[in-house]
Amino acid sequence: MAETLLDVRHEPKARAYEMVHAALDQVMGETRDPVTAMATISALLHHGFGFLWTGFYRVVSPELLRVGPYQGTLGCLEIAFGRGVCGTAAAERRTVIVPDVHEFPGHITCDARSRSEIVVPVFGAASELIAVLDIDSERANTFDTNDQAGLERLAAWFTGA
């Protein structure tokens, strides 16, 4: 396969996410395997945007997330629902944007360089929570509603949408 990783760091965010979404469709084709999609999405976002950490925490029991496909330094292996940003997004089934992780009560520090974070819930075809998509940045205030919209659209791949 030819080089498929994009560098979208200099694109407007809306355009950058459109490019990543198009690359995902091209790379995945007819493949519907969720772990393959998690690995592919992690690589496209991590290298495309130059994030510090990009990956998934999969739901492995009713109240527990376990690290899944990701790009970056070692992540926390398990996170309980309700703990940290990932656990909060999972428990509340909503996207959480944290402009400064030092101001988020109960933030779990996996990499001390992390300054801001966004976590998007990932739902399966039956609207069940299957994972969260977690992205960390070395810069404060990295994520906004444009990131939320772009990442939620990527997460919709898992619902078959």
N, C-alpha and C positions, 0 to 999 in steps of 0.2 A: 504494500500500500504506500502511496506517496505521502509526503509530509502533510499532515492534516492539522497540526497545532497552529493556531492563529495568534497573532500579537495584536490585541485590540486596545492596548493601553492608551493610544492617542485618538481613539474614536469617541464621539459622544456616546454616553452610556446606552441610550436607547438603540443606537446603531450597533454598538458592540454586542449587546445581547441578541440582537437579530442575527448577527454574524455567527455567534456561538450556537444559537438554535439551529440555524441552517447547517452548520458543520455537524451537529449532533444527528440531525436527520440523515445527512449524507453518510456519516460513518456507521450509524446503526442500521440503516436500510430496513430490512424486514426482521432483524434480530429483536426479540422481545424479552431477552433475559435481563432481569432487574439488576443483578450484580454487575453485569457487563455495562449496563447503562450508568450505574453509579461510578464505576471506574472511568468511563469515558467522559462523563460530565465533570468529574473531579479534575481530570487532566486538562480538558478544554478550558475550564474556568481558571485553574491554577496558573497555567502557562500563558493563557490569553491575557489575563489581567495582572499577573505578577503578584498574587496574594501570598500571604505568609503561610496559611494553612487552609486547605480546601478539602472537604470530604463529608462523608456520611456517617451517622451513627444510626445503626439499624435497631428496630424494636425486636428484642429477643424474648421478652416475657411481658406480661401486662404493665409492668412499671419499671422496665430496665432497657437502657440503650447500650449497645456494644459497638465499638469502632468498626467501621466497614471500609470499603475502598476509600483511599484518601491520598493526597499529595502533601508533602511537607514533613516536618519533624514528627517524632512520636507523639501520638495523641493519647488522651486518657483512654484506658481500655473500656471502662464501663462508667455510665452515668445514670443515676436514678432519676426517674421522672420527678420534676419539681426542683432539682438541684442545678444550679448554674444556669447559663443561658440556654443550653441545649435541653436540659430537663424542663425548664420553664416553657419553652416552645412546644415540647412534646406534651406536657401536662395540659397546657392551655390551647393546644392545636391551632396556634397562630404564629405568624412571623414575628420575630423579636429583633429589633435593631438597637444596638448598644453603641452610642457615639464614643464613650470612654469606658472601657471595661473596669477601670479602677473605681468607678462610681456605681457599678452594678452590684447590689447586695448579694453575697454568696457566689460571686464569679469564681469559676474554677480555673486556675492558671495552669495550663499545660505547657505554654511557652511564654516566658517572661517578656518577650518582645511584642506580644499582642497588645494592641491599643484599642481597636474597635472590632466589632463582630456583628454578623447577621446570621440568624438561624431560621430556616424555612422548613415547616413541616412538609412531609412527603406522604401522600395518601395513595393507596392502591385502588384498584378498579371498583371495589365495594366500599369506598370511602373510609377504609380502615387506615390508621396511621401505621406506616411501615418503616419510617425512618425520619431523620431530620438532616437537612443539608446545612453544614456549619462552615462558615468562612471567617477567617481572622485576617486582620490587616495590621501592619506595623505602624500605621498612621491613625491618629484619632479622626473621628468624623468621616470615615471613608464611605459609609453606606447610607443610602437615602431611599426614597420611594421608587426611584428609577431602578435601583438594584432589586428592591422587593418585587416589582412588577416583572423584571426580567428573570429573576430566579424562580418566582412562582410559576411562570410560564414553562421554564425548564422542568420543574418538579411535576408539572401536569403530564409529562411524558408517561409517568408511572400509572396514571389513571386510564391511559389509552386515549387521552384527548389529543 
